């Protein structure tokens, strides 16, 4: 990062990637505030230099959302998750695993907020997308998304008084 900060313009995408990597490292060390700080630096660069529908911008929104979630701010997490999904819906085919990932993230965010109906809806959508993908039948994402969709639907039914 320090080398890139010296030799690259302040809006260079490679500098943003370094900020993102440093943020990831802070997250692995358990410092989610620092993780968010660096991921926001990366996002600020990407927002200035990338087209509004660029997949890297969606990934950056996803990263910032995850950081807010790790800090317990699920409303902000949802805001960024939805931004990532909006881009991915515009630029990716309907069976792309990253589209399923966005739906998965939104489902877990709604779950954390106690909004079980929305959580179940988005997790089922994630499962449906991943089931149409080219991933093998036994791929862990397919297995997990389907299992989680079933579990969230069951919890939503229980919450509204059904069996």
Protein Blocks (a to p, Z undefined) as FASTA:
>chain_A
ZZmmmmpcfkbfklmmmmmmmmmmmmmnopaklmmmmmmmmmmmmmmmpcfkbfklmmmm
mmmmmmmmmnopaklmmmmmmmmmmmmmmmpcfkbfklmmmmmmmmmmmmmnopaklmmm
mmmmmmmmmmmmmbdfklmklmmmmmmmmmmmmmmmmmnopZZ
